[in-house]
Every structure is written in structure tokens, then in C-alpha cells.
Amino acid sequence: MIGFNKPYLTGKETEYIKEAVMSGKISGDGIFTKKCHQFFEQKYGFRKALLTTSCTDALEMAAILLDIKEGDEIIVPSYTFVSTVNAFMLRGAKIVFVDSGKDNPNIDVELIEKLITPNTKAIVPVHYAGIACNMDKIMALANKYHLFVVEDAAQAIDSFYKGKPLGSIGHLAAFSFHETKNIISGEGGMLVINDERFVERAEIIREKGTNRSAFFRGEIDKYGWVDIGSSFLPSDIIAAFLYAQIENLDDIQNKRKHIWNTYYNSLRHLEETGRIKLPSIPDYATNNAHMFYIICSNVHERSDLIKYLKENDINVVFHYLSLHKSPFYIDKHDGREMPVSDELTDCLVRLPFYYELTQEQQKIIIRKIKEYYYDKN
């Protein structure tokens, strides 16, 4: 079986974990956490980077930082992972879903403005597959209506919008280092703070509502409970694993881009003949090769293709289910139709994609997809 995902180890992970353990400090904000923070801030120009135990936690921190409360409205795409909205619903917010654009699964920015009300507090664009949303239009709306922007950049490490790193544009951003991402730590995430107003409070919220970080920097002579918060910071063992990954970021990215380009160039004829749709990358966006997907003509074809490939020992999977139609939210949704999100729910297939996917394995996957469409259709 050719698996859908396989975590990649660079070779230094266990060495750095041992170094963290031998340092005598394996709780949060140890030597490797600080190295990771420094790397992200220097490489991408983030105002402040804070590792978290997950991207979900980073989003929950963002919701607390924005003082989200009952009655606030948050604008998000329906085609996303549940963590994007859960973080804000936990604070009592109302979720206002938006359909995806016709060219790619990102939020349709042309539909956002008419959904803004006096209760709207934030827009949360999701950079699906690491491809940038149209951030100029989103930030223009945020400035016009005095809204916050939280970039859900879970899939978007090392991806850019008009030369700007994703995660550096909104007021806040959240990244994921889950084992399915480009660089990983098993579980893990990061909150990026680009607005100076939130830097000090972010540290406090991350440290259970205490000013402990300032104490350890020698800025105050004792620390105490000064705000709400939780335990969002990861063990330095997790950071040690992550640091081994980010040291090899360029190599990982080059390999992933080669795999992505091989898929795209090999399957283009299927798109040109109208059998499938391939990912579309706007001129303003770069491709960080987070995933490769194809879009089938209908749900029956998608199910049949998945079954055919699995019978040939290739594990492919679909992705999100439209959140506006989820069992939890369907009764809360305002009834607007979202045909593009529903099409993606029914028709999108993700192909095996990981660093150690061999050329031979990729040739088999491509050959079997072509066989399915040329021989059976």
C-alpha cells in the first residue's frame, strides 16, 4: 500500500530531543523553543512568534486576544477544518460562513462585504493548501470596517502573497506543525502576533494568565495571575523536534515542490480534456507544495476513483465537509447556499504526498489515475 502520508525525519530530531532533556529544562520556553521563535521571526519578519501545542490552541489564543464574546460575528469559509471556527465559538461568537471562490477552495472575497454587520469582529481567511487568499482585498475590508484579521495559515508555512510571507499580513496568524504538514513536530502549532497591541498579553494568556515570562526575563520581581489564559505552550521536547525540521526547511520544500510539479505536469492532459480539475494558483500567490488534489466531476466518480485506487494499493482521501451543513451547525446556519464548498466536499481527492514518496511510487499513482479515466471513461 502506498500510504497517504508519512512523517519525515531529518535525522537530528532525537539528537536535539536528547540535548533538550540533558539541559535539565524540558518544560515550555526552553532552549529549542527560543531557537524556533528566533528562526521564524528572523526568516519571515513576524513581529512575535509563540509556539503552541497545536494550531487549534493558537486560534483559541487569538480569540481570547481579540476579546471575542457572545454576539460577536466571525466571517470564515465553510470549507475548512472545524478548529477554525471552534476557537471562536468557544468564546460565544456567531459564525458567518462564506462560500469558496470558483478558482480555488479559498474564501470568495467578493462575498464578504455584504455579510459584514455592526456585530462583525473579525475575518478569518484560510490559506487552503498553502495558497494565499487575496489579502489586499481582505485587509482593505478590515480597515474600512475596523475589523481584525486572523490568518489561518495552518497549511501555509513558507508560502507568500505578493512577496509577503503568509502569516505576516493579518493582525494575528496561526500555523500548524501536525505530522501531515510540511514541517512537523507530531502535534504543535504557532501563534504569530503582528500587531504590537497584542504582544504582551499573548505571552500572559499563553502562560495561564500569569506574567511569568516577564518575570523570567527579569522585567518584574515576582509574577502573579493578571488575566485569563491557559497552558498553551509546548514542551521543549516538541520544540527540539521542530527545530531539526526547520533547519532542513529548504531541502524539504524543494523535494515537495518537485513532487507537486510531477503530479501537475503528468495529470494536465486529464484537465485539458475535461476529465478533472487541478489546483489553480493565482498570480499573487506562491505554491509551498503542501498538498496535491484533484477535483472529480461528481461525488459518484470521486467515490469510484477512491475505491479503484485503494484496490490498487494506493491510499487517497477526500478532505473537508462543508461546515455550514455539519450536524452541529446546520440548524444555526442562515440558509444561504454554498455550491462551491459543497462541490469540493463531494469531489475533491487528495493524493499521497510526503517527502519520501519515491519517483516509482508516484509513477504508479499517476498511471493508475490515468488508467481509471482513460480505460473506464
Secondary structure as GFF3:
##gff-version 3
##sequence-region A 1 377
A	DSSP	alpha_helix	13	22	.	.	.	ID=ss1
A	DSSP	alpha_helix	31	44	.	.	.	ID=ss2
A	DSSP	beta_strand	48	52	.	.	.	ID=ss3
A	DSSP	alpha_helix	55	65	.	.	.	ID=ss4
A	DSSP	beta_strand	73	77	.	.	.	ID=ss5
A	DSSP	alpha_helix	83	89	.	.	.	ID=ss6
A	DSSP	beta_strand	94	98	.	.	.	ID=ss7
A	DSSP	three_ten_helix	109	111	.	.	.	ID=ss8
A	DSSP	three_ten_helix	113	115	.	.	.	ID=ss9
A	DSSP	beta_strand	120	123	.	.	.	ID=ss10
A	DSSP	three_ten_helix	128	130	.	.	.	ID=ss11
A	DSSP	alpha_helix	135	145	.	.	.	ID=ss12
A	DSSP	beta_strand	148	152	.	.	.	ID=ss13
A	DSSP	beta_strand	160	161	.	.	.	ID=ss14
A	DSSP	beta_strand	164	165	.	.	.	ID=ss15
A	DSSP	beta_strand	172	176	.	.	.	ID=ss16
A	DSSP	beta_strand	189	193	.	.	.	ID=ss17
A	DSSP	three_ten_helix	196	198	.	.	.	ID=ss18
A	DSSP	alpha_helix	199	206	.	.	.	ID=ss19
A	DSSP	alpha_helix	212	216	.	.	.	ID=ss20
A	DSSP	alpha_helix	236	246	.	.	.	ID=ss21
A	DSSP	alpha_helix	249	272	.	.	.	ID=ss22
A	DSSP	beta_strand	293	295	.	.	.	ID=ss23
A	DSSP	alpha_helix	299	311	.	.	.	ID=ss24
A	DSSP	three_ten_helix	323	325	.	.	.	ID=ss25
A	DSSP	alpha_helix	339	347	.	.	.	ID=ss26
A	DSSP	beta_strand	348	350	.	.	.	ID=ss27
A	DSSP	alpha_helix	359	376	.	.	.	ID=ss28
###
